[in-house]
Every structure is written in structure tokens, then in C-alpha cells.
């Protein structure tokens, strides 16, 4: 298992550094920061923001819409394995209570966010309503890190939290696709993504396995693997991404269909497990290759999205925070209790009902995905900046989680 510092440096440090630089830069010289974020790489480009009859590729678009597709692909890989593998973490009775808790971790924040917005008046509600999904997010890496600090690496609540976070990611990807299109919808372009997905699966996955049927040497599959490697999937990913962009769905989700076509192992040790690095199937090999590039991408994501002036704190800030710090733990507790007790689905051995409250606070760290949703939920301006500040302030959930753990008398399990 990773030590805390190793985990931090492997998964989160560059993102934190990028976000800190952005905050300092934006508050010292917002004009130069904004100019940097919107730097035009290529005017009249084949990809980019569409306006005045042409597309413009900016630095912000390159990071948020193109490169972040790799981040969401890795998240989708974990969700995909958790759902389809025989012993996947999101299958069977063991996942039932975490899935109920996930639903609570979604509905709770939405109810608190929209309920408080309505109490603030119709004008405020109209201005902020589209950001309802921002407080539903859970940052897997940071939440897992804080969960280990609060519960200890061996506590069953850590695995429960991880299942909740993975399921949260799955629902979050659906929410992004359905409720936050990047432009006017043109669904016919999704046929390009569908064609790329079907063809790459049939030709480079299904067909070699059919040819190799009954032959333990698997010559066709081995030839594909050694000769063509990941390139067919990379090419299909380009077509799928372009189809998403032209369809109006957010292009950062464009690689998700291709993830489902890549040959995968018949088992998974789970995200953040050291044993995952020893799996050599194509899907895990690609994930390993993307790990360090995605860390750099997250640095630039933090740099280009976290630059908010402190003066921009507003209604959306407090609504996002309330949704996360009140809605998450309350929702997780109510739905988790209902699944565990009235429905009789139970909790993992060694977990108590009160642990659900602490898990809810840990899951309230939205950060990365909350920042992303804020950037697509609102147009650039005061409301978006205020919502982003709420996502950044969600780090306060770490301190609240540690305090809640002490009040609940959590006994740390180190192994």
C-alpha cells in the first residue's frame, strides 16, 4: 500500500501546485492570467470553440476539452472494470449499500443546493440553478487520501468510500453527457463515434479471439498486440472524440466508448492498488502509459481553471459548499441507513452507521470534477468564478472529516 506522501505525489501534487499558482496569479494580475488562459493557439482551426462561423483552438480548450479526455478515460476504465468483471466492485450484494449511499450523495447535495437557492429568491435561483450538479461530485484521489488518514488503510470504510466514489464518477459522467452539452446538439455525429467503437472492437478485439478459438497460443491476438499495439484504439479514439465534439456532447467524454472495446484482464485489484501495475492486458497497459501524462494534464487543468479572485466569492460559493458539506453527509447517511437497516442489505463487517456520516464528509471533497462541472455549467463570469471558489473551498471537508472522525471515535485500522 502507498504511504500518504507517495500517494499524494503520485496522484495529486501537480494538480495542487497548478491550482495554487493559478490562485496567486489571478489575485495578483487577473488580466494577464485571463489572457494566458484564453491564449489562441490556432484560429480557424478544425477543432475548438465555435464562434463567428469558425473554430478557435485556445489553450483552455486544449486542456479542458481535448487533454482532459484522457483523465475521464482513466476514470471510465475503473468504472467499466467495476461493472463488467465477474468480481467487479460494483457488482453483487457487496455493492448494494454503497450504491444506495451514492444515490444519497447525489440527491442530498442537489436538494440542498436548489432548496437554498430557491430560498434566496427567484433571481438568485435563475442565476445559479444550472450548477446543481457541481456539489454532486467526489474527487476520488483526494477523498481516498483523506479516507485513509481518517479511517486507516485497513478499515472497511475506506473500501466503502472507494466504491461510492467510483459509482459517483459513473453517474457524474452520465450527468455531464446528458445535462451539459458543449454546444447545440447534432446527434447524427454520434454515428461516427459509434462506427469507430464497433469497428475497432470487431476487427481488433472480437475477430482475433474468434480466430484463436481453441488455440492456446493465441497467435492472431498476439500478432495484433505486438505489431499494432494500441494504435488502432488511438485512431478510433480520435474519430470518437471528433464525433462527440461535432455532436454537441462535451468532447472530454469522447474516449469513453473506446474504453469499452479494449481487451482487459479478467480481474482487477482496484484503483490505487500497487498490484494493478503488474496486470499486462491492453487496457491496463494503456492506463499505465497515461498515468504520468495525466498528472501533467491535471497540473495544467488546475492552472487554467482554479484562477479565481477571492473577491468573486458569492451566492454560488456558499451553495456549492452547503451542497457538499451538508447535502453529502446527510444524503449518504439517510440512503445508506435505509439500505443497511430497513432493506436488510447490511454494512461491511467492522463498519457502523455513524461511519456513514464521516464517509459523507470525506466524499464532500469535490475539487477536480466540481471545478470541471463549474466550468461547463456556467459561462465565464462572476457566477462561474463564485462556483469555482466553492469547489476549491471543498478542501475544508478534509478538516471536517478528521474532526468528525474524532467525534465518532473512529478506530483506525492500519492493515
N, C-alpha and C positions, 0 to 999 in steps of 0.2 A: 504493500500500500504506500501511496505517496505521503511524504511528510507535508505539512501545511505549506512551508516555504516553496518546496519543489512544485507542489500543485499550483500555487499562486504564480510562479514564474512560468510554468508550462501553459497555463490556460488564461490568465487574467492580467498579468503585469503590464504588457504592452497596451492593452485596452485602457487600463487605469492611467498610464502615462499619457496616452493620447488625449484622454478626456481632461486631465489636469492641465496640460498645455493649452488646450482649447479654452478652458475656463479663464485661465490667466490672460491669454492673448485677447479674448473677446472683451474682457473687462478693462484691459489697458488700451486697446485700439480696435474697437469693433469694426471700423470702416475697413482697415487693412485685412482683418480676419474674414469679413464677408467677401471681400474681393478675392481672397485666396480660395475660399470655399466655392465660389462661382466662377473660378478661372476657366476660360473657354479653351478647351484642348483642340476642338475641331468644329468649325462652323459648317453648315450644310453637310453634316455627316450622315451616314446610313443609320446610325443609332443615336439616341439621346432624347432630350426634351423636345417636344414638337411645338413650334410656335411660328407664326408668320409664314406658314407654308413650307417650313423646312425644319430639320432636326439639328440640335446643337449638343455636342458632347462636352459636358463640363466635368470638372474634377469630382464634384459632388455626385453627379450621375454615374460616373465611372465606378466610384466606390459603392454607393448605396444600391444601385440598380444592376450593375454588372458583377463586381467582385464579391458583394455580399451573397450572391447566389451560391458561392462555394460554402459559406457559413451555413446557409439554410440547407444545403445538400447534406452536410455532415449531420445536422440535426435530424433531417429526414431519414438518414441511414439508421440512426439509433431507433427512431420510431418504427421504421419498416421492419427491422430485425425483431423488435419487441413484440410486433403484431403477428409476424408470419412464422417464426421459428417454433418448433414443437414445444420447447420450453421457454418461449419468449416471456419477458417480464410482464407484458400487458395481456397475457392470456391466462385463462383459468380462474379459479376461485381466489387465488392469492392476489389477483389484481383488482378484484371487485371493490373492496373498500377504498383502495387508493383512487380508483376511477370515480367513485361517488364523491370522494373528497376533492378530486379535481373539478368536478362539476360545481361543488360548493365554492371552490376557489375561483371559479369563473362568475357564477351568478351573484355571489356576495359582493365583489367589487363593483360589478355593473349596477346592482341595486343601490349601493351606497353612493356611487358617482352620480348616477342620474337622479336619484332621490334628493341628494343635497343640491344638485344643480337646479332642480325644479323649485326647491325652497328659496333659492336665491333670486327667483323671478324669471319671467319668460325671456327677457333679453339675454340674461346670462345663460339660460338653458339653450337657447338657439345658438349662441356663440360657441358653446363647449360640447354640445351633445354628441357630435361626431367622434369625440375622443373616448367614448365609452369603453373601448377595447384596451386602452392603454394600461389601466390597472389590473387587467386580467393576466398580464404576462408574468412569467417567472424566469429569472436568469439562472439557467441550470448550473453553470460553473460556480458563480458566487454563492448561490443557495447551498450547493453541495459542500462548498468550503466551510461556510458558516455552520451548516448542519453537523459537520464533523467536529467543529470546535465546541458546539453546544452539547451534542449527544455522545461524542466519542466515535471513533471509526467503526466499532463493532456493534453499536446499538441498532436494533431493528428499525428504529425510527428513521435512520439515515437511508436505508433501502426504501422504506415507505415514501420518504421525501423524494427520492430519485425517480420512483415510479410516477409519483404525482407530477414532477417537473417534466418528464418525458411525455406523459399524456397531455399536459398543459401545452407543450410545444406542438403536439399533433393538432390540437384544437386551434391553437394560435395560427398555424399555417393555413388552416381552413378559413379562419376569420379573415386573414389578410387577403386570401384569394377571392372570397365571396363579397366582403363588405368594403374593401379598399382598392378598387381598380385604379390603375395609374392614369388612365385616360378613357375616352369614350370607347365602350365595348364594341369589338368586332369579332365575335366568337368564331367566325369561319376560319380565322387564322390558327385556332387551336387544332385544326386538322393537320397543320404542319407539325405541330408537336406530337400529335397522336401518331402520325405516319412515321416520324423519326423513332418514336418509342417502340412501336410494333415491329418495324423493320430491323432495328438493332437487336431486339430480343430474339426474333425468329432466326436471323442469319447468324448471329454471333454467340447465342446462348442456347436456344432450343435445338437448332439444327445440328450443331456439333455433338450434343448429347444424344440425339437420335442416332447419328452415325456411329457413335461409340457404344451404343447399347449392347451389352453382353461382352464387351472388350474391356477388361480391367486396365489395360494400358492407356486407354482414352487418347489415342493418337490425334484425332481431329481436334478435340478440346485443347490438348497440349500444344498443337501447332498454332491454333488461334491465340492462345495465351502467350507463347514465346515469340511469335512472329509479329502479330498485330498489337499485342498488349492492350493498353487502354484506349488506343486511338479511335477505334470505331465508336466507343461510347463518348469520347470527347467531341467527335464530329457530330454525333446525334445530339449531344448537349447543346451545341451551337445552334442547330436548327430548332430545337425545342425552346431555347431561350428566346430566339428571334420570334417564334410563333407566339410566345407569351407577350413579348413587347408589343407586337402588332395587334394582338387581340384586346389589349387594354388591361389585362391582368398584370399584377405587379411582376416585372421581369425577374426580380430577385428570387421568385419561386420557380423560375423556368427550368431548373435542373431536376426538380422533384420527380417528374415522370421517368426520367432516365435512371434514377437511383434504383427503381424497382426492377430494372432489366438486367442489372449487373450480377454475375454469378457471385453467390455468397456462401459462407460456411454454414454448416448445419447446426451450429451452436454460436452463442455469443456470451462473453464473460461480463458484458455490461460496460457502459460508458465510464471512462476514467479508470478502468481496471488495467493494471500493468500487463495482465495476461493477454489483453487484446492485441498487443503488438506482435505476438507470436502466431496469430492467425494469418495465413498467407493466401487466402482466397482473394479474388479480384477486388471485391467491394472493400475489404479491409486494407488491401494494398493501396488502393486509391485514397482511402481515408488517411492512412499513414503518410502518404506523399503530400497530402493537402494540409497536414497539421500545422507545420511551421509557416507556410504561406498564409494560412488563415489567421494565424496570430498577428502577422504583419498587416493583413487586411483590417483586422479589428483595431489595430493602432490607428490606422487612417480613418476608420469609422468613428472612433472616439474623437479624433482630432477634428473631423468635419461636421460632427453632429452635436457635440457637447458644449460648443462655444456659445454660451448664453450669458447675457449681462444679468447681474444679480438684481438690477432694478426691474427686470421683467417678471419678477415673482408676482403672480396674480391669482385669480379665482381658480384657473385650471391647475395651478400648482397644488393648491390645498385639496382640490377634488381628487386628483391623482393619488396624492398621499393618503387621503381618507379611504379611498377605494382599496389601496394596498394594505394600509396598517389597521384598518377596521374591517373592511369587507372580506379580505383574505382569511384572517384567522377565524372570524365568525362563520363564514361560509364553510371553511374546511371542518370546523368543529361540528356544526349542525348536520351537514351531509355525512361526514364521517361517522358521527354518533348514530345517525339513523341507519346507516348501512351495518354498523357493527352490532347494534343492540336490537332495535325493532325487527330488522330484516335478518338478524342472526348470522351475518357474514363474518363477524368477528374481526379482531385485530391480530397482527403478528404476535407470537409469544414474546413476552417481555415489554410490550407496549401498553400504556394506559390511555384512557380517554383524554386526560389532561395533556398528554403529549401531542394531541392533535392541535391544540391551541398554539403550542410552541412551533410545531411544524408550519402552521399557518403564518406565523410571524416570519419564519425563515423564508418561506415561499414568497413573502411580500417584497423581496428584493427583485425589482423588475428590471432595472438598469438597461442592459443591451437591447432586449426585444421591446421594452417600453419606449426607449429612445427611438427605435426604428418605427414603431407604430405611430408615435407622435409626429414623426417627420412625414408620414403619409396621410395621417388623419386630418391635419390642418395645413393650410397654405402658410408659406413663410410669413411671419409677422408676430405680433405680441402674444396671441393665443398659443401658437405653436411653441414659442420660447417659454411661456409660462408652463405649458405641459411638459416640456423637456426638463425644466427645472424640477418638477415633481418627480420625474423618472430618476434624475440624479440624486435627489434627496431620499429616494427609496433605500439608499445605503443605510439610512437611520434604522431600518428594520434589523440590521445586524446587531446593533447595540440593544435594541428592544428584545431581540431573540435571546441574547445572552442573559439579560435581566429576567425575562420570562422563564428561562431555564432554571435559574436560581430560585425564583419564587415557587416554581413547580417541583423543586427538589429533584431535578433530573440526575440520575446516577450514570456517570459516563461509563461506556463500555469501550475499552481501548483495543480489544481484539475481537 
